[in-house]
Amino acid sequence: MISIRSTSFNGARELSDFLNAPDNRGATASFIGTVRPGNDTQEVVSLFLEHHPTLSEKSVEQIAQDAGMKWNLIRYLIIHRIGLVDAGEDIVLVAATALHRRDAFDAVDFMMDHLKSEALFWKKQIMTDREEWIEPTQQDYQYKQRWSNHAGDR
């Protein structure tokens, strides 16, 4: 399931709901991303995420389908926020169930790496004294690149 939302969500509660659905899983892996308040040199008040509804959803669906082709997943969940997301709020949840732990771990890691560098969202970081559009970092692209020769564990 994929959900792109303009309203806040509680990642732990959403994960609990995801896990309450019966399936034949032997493993579950998940990641919840939260807008962090910045670092020593800048205070982040919020992020603002723009998107194109059709294109953004298609890009996220493609990432999930690619993960499903690489690993033996039973189910997956991706929730991603759009609009204004304040520091401390959950911005993304990625979860996967599988028969075996490595499939679940790798699929979630793969989906997050690709969400950071490929998903069609445009992010503006809002700080106390300025705003700036942010792009994926070189490290984000390096993390994604490591999957190019990874065939999965099937």
C-alpha positions as CSV (number, residue, x, y, z in Angstrom):
1,M,0.0,0.0,0.0
2,I,1.2,3.5,-0.8
3,S,-0.2,6.7,0.7
4,I,0.9,10.2,0.0
5,R,-0.7,12.5,2.6
6,S,-1.0,16.1,3.4
7,T,-2.0,15.4,7.0
8,S,0.2,14.3,9.8
9,F,0.4,10.6,10.8
10,N,1.9,8.7,13.7
11,G,4.4,6.2,12.2
12,A,4.3,3.8,15.2
13,R,0.5,3.6,15.1
14,E,0.5,3.1,11.3
15,L,3.1,0.4,11.6
16,S,1.0,-1.3,14.3
17,D,-2.1,-1.2,12.0
18,F,0.1,-2.7,9.2
19,L,1.2,-5.5,11.4
20,N,-2.3,-6.3,12.7
21,A,-3.3,-7.5,9.2
22,P,-2.7,-11.3,9.0
23,D,-0.2,-12.6,6.6
24,N,2.3,-15.5,6.4
25,R,5.3,-13.3,7.4
26,G,8.4,-14.6,9.1
27,A,9.9,-11.1,9.2
28,T,9.0,-7.4,9.3
29,A,11.4,-4.5,8.8
30,S,10.5,-0.8,9.0
31,F,11.8,2.7,8.9
32,I,10.2,5.8,10.2
33,G,11.7,9.1,9.2
34,T,11.1,12.3,11.2
35,V,11.9,15.9,10.3
36,R,14.9,16.7,12.5
37,P,15.3,20.1,14.0
38,G,18.6,20.8,12.3
39,N,22.1,20.8,13.7
40,D,24.6,23.1,15.5
41,T,24.6,25.7,12.8
42,Q,20.9,25.9,11.7
43,E,17.5,25.4,13.2
44,V,15.0,23.7,11.0
45,V,11.5,24.7,11.7
46,S,9.8,22.6,9.0
47,L,10.0,21.1,5.6
48,F,7.6,22.0,2.8
49,L,7.2,19.2,0.2
50,E,5.7,20.0,-3.2
51,H,4.6,17.2,-5.5
52,H,2.8,16.4,-8.7
53,P,0.0,14.0,-7.5
54,T,0.1,11.6,-10.5
55,L,3.8,11.6,-11.1
56,S,4.8,11.4,-7.4
57,E,2.5,8.5,-6.8
58,K,3.8,6.7,-9.9
59,S,7.4,7.2,-8.9
60,V,6.7,5.8,-5.4
61,E,4.8,2.9,-6.9
62,Q,7.7,2.1,-9.2
63,I,10.1,2.0,-6.3
64,A,7.9,-0.4,-4.4
65,Q,7.4,-2.6,-7.5
66,D,11.2,-2.7,-8.1
67,A,11.7,-3.8,-4.5
68,G,9.0,-6.5,-5.0
69,M,10.8,-7.8,-8.0
70,K,14.2,-8.0,-6.2
71,W,12.9,-9.5,-2.9
72,N,10.3,-12.0,-1.9
73,L,7.9,-9.6,-0.2
74,I,4.5,-10.5,1.2
75,R,3.4,-6.9,1.7
76,Y,4.8,-3.4,1.9
77,L,3.7,0.0,3.1
78,I,5.0,3.4,2.1
79,I,3.5,6.5,3.7
80,H,5.0,9.9,2.6
81,R,4.0,13.4,3.7
82,I,3.5,16.4,1.5
83,G,2.9,20.0,2.3
84,L,4.2,21.6,5.5
85,V,5.8,19.1,7.9
86,D,7.1,20.5,11.2
87,A,10.3,19.5,12.9
88,G,9.5,16.4,15.1
89,E,6.7,15.1,12.8
90,D,7.0,11.8,11.0
91,I,7.6,12.4,7.3
92,V,7.9,8.9,5.9
93,L,7.2,5.3,6.9
94,V,8.4,2.3,4.9
95,A,7.7,-1.2,6.0
96,A,7.8,-4.7,4.5
97,T,6.9,-8.2,5.5
98,A,8.6,-11.3,4.0
99,L,9.2,-14.9,4.8
100,H,12.8,-14.1,5.8
101,R,14.5,-11.2,7.5
102,R,17.0,-10.4,4.8
103,D,14.3,-9.8,2.2
104,A,12.5,-7.5,4.6
105,F,15.6,-5.6,5.7
106,D,17.0,-5.1,2.2
107,A,13.7,-4.2,0.6
108,V,13.1,-1.4,3.2
109,D,16.6,-0.1,2.8
110,F,16.3,-0.2,-1.0
111,M,13.0,1.6,-0.9
112,M,14.3,4.4,1.4
113,D,17.5,4.9,-0.7
114,H,15.3,5.3,-3.8
115,L,12.7,7.5,-2.2
116,K,15.5,9.9,-1.1
117,S,17.0,10.1,-4.6
118,E,14.3,9.3,-7.1
119,A,10.8,10.0,-5.8
120,L,9.3,13.1,-7.3
121,F,9.0,15.4,-4.3
122,W,10.5,18.8,-4.1
123,K,11.6,19.8,-0.6
124,K,12.1,23.3,0.8
125,Q,13.8,23.5,4.2
126,I,12.4,26.3,6.4
127,M,14.8,27.6,9.0
128,T,14.4,30.4,11.6
129,D,16.2,32.9,9.3
130,R,15.8,31.6,5.7
131,E,14.3,29.1,3.4
132,E,16.1,27.0,0.8
133,W,15.1,24.3,-1.7
134,I,17.1,21.1,-1.0
135,E,18.2,18.4,-3.4
136,P,19.3,14.8,-2.7
137,T,22.9,14.7,-1.5
138,Q,25.8,13.0,-3.1
139,Q,25.6,10.4,-0.3
140,D,22.0,9.8,-1.2
141,Y,23.0,8.9,-4.8
142,Q,25.9,6.7,-3.5
143,Y,23.5,4.8,-1.3
144,K,21.1,4.3,-4.2
145,Q,24.0,3.2,-6.5
146,R,25.0,0.3,-4.3
147,W,21.7,-1.4,-5.3
148,S,22.5,-1.4,-9.1
149,N,24.3,-4.7,-9.0
150,H,22.3,-6.2,-6.2
151,A,20.2,-9.1,-7.4
152,G,18.3,-9.7,-4.2
153,D,18.3,-12.9,-2.1
154,R,15.9,-15.1,-4.1
